[in-house]
């Protein structure tokens, strides 16, 4: 995220970055995973995608609320 984030929104931004990083790691693992492992990885990625979406919405609301 290239814009400056107000202090009240920093925790949400950090959470979002962490979730996206975790998802990226799982996606890399998925590329080389055995067929039997792929289902579990896909399920974890889907769960993270839902968390990312929820966190992104919360961050957007926070940014809107704390707009300079």
C-alpha positions in Angstrom: 0.0 0.0 0.0 1.7 3.2 -1.2 -0.5 5.8 0.6 0.2 7.0 4.1 -2.1 5.2 6.6 -3.4 7.1 9.6 -2.3 5.7 13.0 -5.8 4.3 13.9 -5.7 2.1 10.7 -2.1 0.8 11.0 -3.1 -2.4 12.8 -5.5 -3.2 10.1 -2.9 -2.5 7.5 -0.4 -4.7 9.2 -2.9 -7.5 9.6 -3.8 -7.3 5.9 -0.1 -7.4 4.9 0.4 -10.5 7.1 -2.6 -12.3 5.7 -1.5 -11.6 2.1 2.0 -12.8 2.9 0.6 -16.0 4.4 -1.6 -16.5 1.3 1.3 -15.9 -1.0 3.4 -18.5 0.8 0.6 -21.1 0.6 0.1 -20.3 -3.1 3.8 -21.0 -3.7 3.5 -24.3 -1.7 0.5 -25.2 -3.8 2.5 -25.0 -7.0 4.9 -27.8 -5.9 2.5 -29.8 -3.7 1.6 -33.4 -4.2 -1.9 -33.9 -5.5 -3.0 -35.3 -2.1 -1.9 -32.1 -0.3 -3.5 -29.6 -2.7 -7.1 -29.8 -1.3 -5.9 -28.8 2.1 -3.8 -25.9 0.8 -6.7 -24.7 -1.4 -9.0 -24.7 1.6 -6.5 -22.7 3.6 -6.1 -20.2 0.8 -9.9 -19.8 0.5 -10.1 -19.2 4.2 -7.4 -16.6 4.0 -9.1 -14.9 1.0 -12.2 -14.4 3.1 -10.1 -13.0 6.0 -8.3 -10.7 3.5 -11.6 -9.5 2.1 -13.0 -8.7 5.5 -9.8 -7.0 6.7 -9.6 -5.0 3.4 -13.2 -3.7 3.9 -12.4 -2.8 7.5 -9.3 -1.0 6.4 -11.1 0.9 3.7 -13.8 2.0 6.2 -11.1 3.1 8.6 -9.3 5.1 5.9 -12.6 6.7 5.0 -13.3 7.6 8.6 -9.8 9.1 9.2 -9.4 10.8 5.9 -7.5 14.1 6.3 
